[in-house]
């Protein structure tokens, strides 16, 4: 597969992940719980598919561009994505965390974008 196709899939995964996180954050901010979320399955699936696409396409881009080596800038980017991937578990346990997620998630996305775009 080409680098450009991996890039498009990676960006699509980012869109899906943030759609899911936004839905969860809004539900938590509104006082909803895991049991009162009628779209829980759809939101979880959107977030999960987005996470899968981000990881698979991201490693695909690394494979095309760098072969078998994993450059050092990948580690902080992976840490940011792991935090974003785990965020729904936090909101499910503490619905009030939706307000924190609303502000922290974009910052983690910005951090991941910085490392992805400004590597040497």
Buried (B, 14 or more C-beta within 10 A) or exposed (E): EEEEEBBEBBEBBBEBBBBBBBBBBBBBBEEBEBEEBEEBEEBBEBBBBBBBBBBBBBBBBBBBEEEEEEEEBBEEBBBBBEBBBEBBEBBBEEBEBBEBBBEBBEEBBEBBEBBBEEEE
